[in-house]
Structures are given as structure tokens and as C-alpha cells.
Amino acid sequence: MQIFRKKLTPVDIERGLVLPPDSNLELLPPFQGTMELSTIVESAEGTPLAEPVTIHCSTRSGRPAFTTGWYEIARYVGLTGGDIVYFYQEFSEGAQYRMRVRSAG
């Protein structure tokens, strides 16, 4: 099930991905402060990274944000402003979540 879809801005890439207000947060485990999510990352070409990435999720200005792990994904995939990220709950391959990215270009 989809948790969120977001068109990225340069701030999302440089300072952390703040989840959009319409995110389906009920699909995330309840947390106070921080949590870590094991995530399979899939590039725009449909190629997954060899290993799941652990994304650190914390709150920024009262809203959940991806930080550690997110920066590595952004660099590896070569994300830029305008790209779209889809984040899903999924139970397979040893991770509970999957992130797909689509290039704006």
C-alpha cells in the first residue's frame, strides 16, 4: 500500500525528505521521536539496490522526515528537484518498505 508520493524539491534532497501532509502514516509503526525503516530502493529503470537501505525517520517541525539513509539514496540514484518518489509498505525480500523513484527528465 502506498504511504506517500512526492515530487522532490532541492530542499528535500539537501536537508532531508519531509513527508507530505497527506501521507498514510497509519502504515508506519507508531513512534516517538525516531524510528528506522528497512527499505528496498528501486531506481527509475526498475533496478533495485543490492541490499535494503535503513532510513532514519524523525520529526522536523512536527512532521516526519527521512534523514540518514535518505541522503545515500539521493546520491546513489542521482535524485534532483522534480523527480518523484513513491514510498510503499511491502512485505517481501527482508524489508517492509519499498521506495521507487521516477526521473523528471
LUMTORDO-652448 format. One record per residue (C-alpha): x, y, z; residue in three letters. Coordinates in nm, 4 decimals. Layout:
+----------+----------+----------+-----+
|       px |       py |       pz |   r |
+----------+----------+----------+-----+
|        X |        Y |        Z | ALA |
...
+----------+----------+----------+-----+
This chain:
+----------+----------+----------+-----+
|       px |       py |       pz |   r |
+----------+----------+----------+-----+
|   0.0000 |   0.0000 |   0.0000 | MET |
|   0.1253 |   0.3465 |  -0.0854 | GLN |
|   0.2298 |   0.5612 |   0.2095 | ILE |
|   0.3157 |   0.8693 |   0.0057 | PHE |
|   0.4103 |   1.0126 |  -0.3309 | ARG |
|   0.6145 |   1.3315 |  -0.3502 | LYS |
|   0.7631 |   1.5496 |  -0.6208 | LYS |
|   1.1040 |   1.6422 |  -0.4825 | LEU |
|   1.2415 |   1.9893 |  -0.4290 | THR |
|   1.6118 |   2.0726 |  -0.3913 | PRO |
|   1.5474 |   2.1198 |  -0.0165 | VAL |
|   1.4189 |   1.7591 |   0.0097 | ASP |
|   1.7452 |   1.6338 |  -0.1355 | ILE |
|   1.9797 |   1.8600 |   0.0608 | GLU |
|   1.8110 |   1.8794 |   0.4025 | ARG |
|   1.6019 |   1.5616 |   0.4289 | GLY |
|   1.2739 |   1.4425 |   0.2840 | LEU |
|   0.9816 |   1.5821 |   0.4841 | VAL |
|   0.6839 |   1.3537 |   0.4293 | LEU |
|   0.3867 |   1.5227 |   0.2615 | PRO |
|   0.0859 |   1.6149 |   0.4791 | PRO |
|  -0.1374 |   1.3606 |   0.3016 | ASP |
|   0.0948 |   1.0666 |   0.3833 | SER |
|  -0.0759 |   0.7495 |   0.5052 | ASN |
|   0.1165 |   0.7415 |   0.8345 | LEU |
|  -0.1046 |   0.4647 |   0.9743 | GLU |
|   0.1063 |   0.2230 |   0.7667 | LEU |
|   0.4211 |   0.3221 |   0.9601 | LEU |
|   0.4898 |   0.1796 |   1.3054 | PRO |
|   0.3960 |   0.4155 |   1.5887 | PRO |
|   0.6962 |   0.6131 |   1.7050 | PHE |
|   0.8025 |   0.8803 |   1.9474 | GLN |
|   1.0949 |   1.0829 |   1.8191 | GLY |
|   1.2713 |   0.8473 |   1.5774 | THR |
|   1.2450 |   0.5109 |   1.4012 | MET |
|   1.4361 |   0.3155 |   1.1394 | GLU |
|   1.2747 |   0.1636 |   0.8297 | LEU |
|   1.4391 |  -0.1150 |   0.6279 | SER |
|   1.3645 |  -0.0160 |   0.2683 | THR |
|   1.4216 |  -0.1688 |  -0.0745 | ILE |
|   1.5151 |   0.1114 |  -0.3139 | VAL |
|   1.4359 |   0.0833 |  -0.6840 | GLU |
|   1.5768 |   0.3217 |  -0.9450 | SER |
|   1.3785 |   0.4819 |  -1.2263 | ALA |
|   1.4969 |   0.1976 |  -1.4517 | GLU |
|   1.3463 |  -0.0558 |  -1.2105 | GLY |
|   1.6824 |  -0.1754 |  -1.0782 | THR |
|   1.6837 |  -0.2352 |  -0.7017 | PRO |
|   1.9879 |  -0.1652 |  -0.4869 | LEU |
|   2.1688 |  -0.4846 |  -0.3874 | ALA |
|   2.0721 |  -0.4510 |  -0.0193 | GLU |
|   1.7842 |  -0.2826 |   0.1636 | PRO |
|   1.8690 |   0.0626 |   0.2993 | VAL |
|   1.7836 |   0.1615 |   0.6549 | THR |
|   1.6187 |   0.5031 |   0.6538 | ILE |
|   1.6166 |   0.7036 |   0.9758 | HIS |
|   1.2841 |   0.8805 |   1.0263 | CYS |
|   1.2459 |   1.1593 |   1.2799 | SER |
|   1.0267 |   1.4636 |   1.3192 | THR |
|   1.1116 |   1.8076 |   1.1859 | ARG |
|   0.8807 |   2.0941 |   1.2793 | SER |
|   0.6245 |   1.8374 |   1.3900 | GLY |
|   0.6295 |   1.6409 |   1.0620 | ARG |
|   0.8059 |   1.3098 |   0.9900 | PRO |
|   1.1224 |   1.3424 |   0.7794 | ALA |
|   1.3705 |   1.0964 |   0.6275 | PHE |
|   1.7330 |   1.1845 |   0.7044 | THR |
|   2.0130 |   0.9271 |   0.7449 | THR |
|   1.9817 |   0.6698 |   0.4694 | GLY |
|   1.7809 |   0.9140 |   0.2591 | TRP |
|   2.0935 |   1.1124 |   0.1710 | TYR |
|   2.2671 |   0.7956 |   0.0494 | GLU |
|   1.9649 |   0.7058 |  -0.1636 | ILE |
|   1.9526 |   1.0546 |  -0.3159 | ALA |
|   2.3220 |   1.0373 |  -0.4080 | ARG |
|   2.3147 |   0.6791 |  -0.5399 | TYR |
|   2.0068 |   0.7291 |  -0.7543 | VAL |
|   2.1135 |   1.0810 |  -0.8573 | GLY |
|   1.7916 |   1.2492 |  -0.7479 | LEU |
|   1.7223 |   1.6077 |  -0.8493 | THR |
|   1.4402 |   1.8538 |  -0.7961 | GLY |
|   1.1312 |   1.7486 |  -0.9896 | GLY |
|   1.1935 |   1.3731 |  -0.9529 | ASP |
|   0.9085 |   1.1775 |  -0.7952 | ILE |
|   0.9419 |   0.9367 |  -0.5020 | VAL |
|   0.6844 |   0.6684 |  -0.4208 | TYR |
|   0.7043 |   0.5006 |  -0.0794 | PHE |
|   0.5099 |   0.1797 |  -0.0138 | TYR |
|   0.4531 |  -0.0698 |   0.2618 | GLN |
|   0.5523 |  -0.4107 |   0.1285 | GLU |
|   0.6342 |  -0.7405 |   0.2942 | PHE |
|   0.8980 |  -0.9158 |   0.0857 | SER |
|   1.2707 |  -0.9680 |   0.0419 | GLU |
|   1.3505 |  -0.8979 |   0.4072 | GLY |
|   1.2245 |  -0.5388 |   0.4126 | ALA |
|   0.8841 |  -0.3949 |   0.4958 | GLN |
|   0.9047 |  -0.0920 |   0.2687 | TYR |
|   0.9864 |  -0.0140 |  -0.0928 | ARG |
|   1.0834 |   0.3187 |  -0.2475 | MET |
|   1.0558 |   0.3767 |  -0.6211 | ARG |
|   1.1899 |   0.6852 |  -0.7908 | VAL |
|   1.0910 |   0.8298 |  -1.1258 | ARG |
|   1.3072 |   1.0812 |  -1.3047 | SER |
|   1.1512 |   1.4126 |  -1.4017 | ALA |
|   1.3566 |   1.4129 |  -1.7216 | GLY |
+----------+----------+----------+-----+
